Amino acid sequence: MSVLTLDLLRHGDAENAACYRGRTDSALTPLGWRQMQAYAHRNPGWQQLMCSPLRRCAEPGTYIAEQLQLPVVTDDRLLELDFGDWEGRSYEDVWQQDRDAVMAFWQDPNASPPPGGESLAAFCARLQALEDHLMHLPALAQGSAHVLLLTHGGVIRGLLGRQLELAGNKWSQLRIDTGSLSRLKIGYDRQQQWCELSFMNWQPGLDSFG
């Protein structure tokens, strides 16, 4: 049995917080940087760091990796959902202008993606490709691997939701705050696979992790 431990870190507080900013390349706020710096002082066993290429993830990812002397790579599969025509627009504006589409998206994101945006099927295929890549990390041949993924709220909800077998319209019920850490363990052998949600939405200063 091999065990893959994924620590899922959502980027810190960033600009345009009240907007659909899936692919919008917002910068971290000073608060967001403080949230990220809290993870650069102790390594609970991470062997590498992977991050979204958007700067709210890539910039703190580079910083954390340098402080902890970890290898770091950016990966497009860690990008947030593409919100298409809603990108960069405030939630309130989109609600006022496109209320029916917003309701349809939240009720059934699989059937009603954002206009011009990424479908849930495409998003899930991207996450599956990421999971397949992680399942073939060389360290797993020795029995275990521990990876830090610095990414977006939607990606974390998707990874957790898929492993917990939640329908896509239930993913939004998973609270993932900015600067929070969640841990997912995936164990597998040739016959079966299991998962364990060790903790979710942990914030530095609340308690210890490791």
Secondary structure in CASP SS format (residue, H / E / C, confidence):
PFRMAT SS
TARGET T0000
AUTHOR 0000-0000-0000
METHOD secondary structure of the structure
MODEL  1
M C 1.00
S E 1.00
V E 1.00
L E 1.00
T E 1.00
L E 1.00
D E 1.00
L E 1.00
L E 1.00
R E 1.00
H C 1.00
G C 1.00
D C 1.00
A E 1.00
E C 1.00
N C 1.00
A C 1.00
A C 1.00
C E 1.00
Y C 1.00
R C 1.00
G C 1.00
R C 1.00
T C 1.00
D C 1.00
S C 1.00
A C 1.00
L E 1.00
T C 1.00
P H 1.00
L H 1.00
G H 1.00
W H 1.00
R H 1.00
Q H 1.00
M H 1.00
Q H 1.00
A C 1.00
Y C 1.00
A C 1.00
H C 1.00
R C 1.00
N C 1.00
P C 1.00
G C 1.00
W C 1.00
Q C 1.00
Q E 1.00
L E 1.00
M E 1.00
C E 1.00
S C 1.00
P C 1.00
L C 1.00
R H 1.00
R H 1.00
C H 1.00
A H 1.00
E H 1.00
P H 1.00
G H 1.00
T H 1.00
Y H 1.00
I H 1.00
A H 1.00
E H 1.00
Q H 1.00
L H 1.00
Q C 1.00
L C 1.00
P C 1.00
V E 1.00
V E 1.00
T E 1.00
D C 1.00
D H 1.00
R H 1.00
L H 1.00
L C 1.00
E C 1.00
L C 1.00
D C 1.00
F C 1.00
G H 1.00
D H 1.00
W H 1.00
E C 1.00
G C 1.00
R C 1.00
S E 1.00
Y H 1.00
E H 1.00
D H 1.00
V H 1.00
W H 1.00
Q H 1.00
Q H 1.00
D C 1.00
R H 1.00
D H 1.00
A H 1.00
V H 1.00
M H 1.00
A H 1.00
F H 1.00
W H 1.00
Q H 1.00
D C 1.00
P C 1.00
N C 1.00
A C 1.00
S C 1.00
P C 1.00
P C 1.00
P C 1.00
G C 1.00
G C 1.00
E C 1.00
S C 1.00
L H 1.00
A H 1.00
A H 1.00
F H 1.00
C H 1.00
A H 1.00
R H 1.00
L H 1.00
Q H 1.00
A H 1.00
L H 1.00
E H 1.00
D H 1.00
H H 1.00
L H 1.00
M C 1.00
H C 1.00
L C 1.00
P H 1.00
A H 1.00
L H 1.00
A H 1.00
Q H 1.00
G C 1.00
S E 1.00
A E 1.00
H E 1.00
V E 1.00
L E 1.00
L E 1.00
L E 1.00
T E 1.00
H C 1.00
G H 1.00
G H 1.00
V H 1.00
I H 1.00
R H 1.00
G H 1.00
L H 1.00
L H 1.00
G H 1.00
R H 1.00
Q H 1.00
L C 1.00
E C 1.00
L C 1.00
A C 1.00
G H 1.00
N H 1.00
K H 1.00
W H 1.00
S H 1.00
Q H 1.00
L C 1.00
R C 1.00
I C 1.00
D C 1.00
T C 1.00
G C 1.00
S C 1.00
L E 1.00
S E 1.00
R E 1.00
L E 1.00
K E 1.00
I E 1.00
G E 1.00
Y E 1.00
D C 1.00
R C 1.00
Q C 1.00
Q C 1.00
Q E 1.00
W E 1.00
C E 1.00
E E 1.00
L E 1.00
S E 1.00
F E 1.00
M E 1.00
N E 1.00
W E 1.00
Q C 1.00
P C 1.00
G C 1.00
L C 1.00
D C 1.00
S C 1.00
F C 1.00
G C 1.00
END
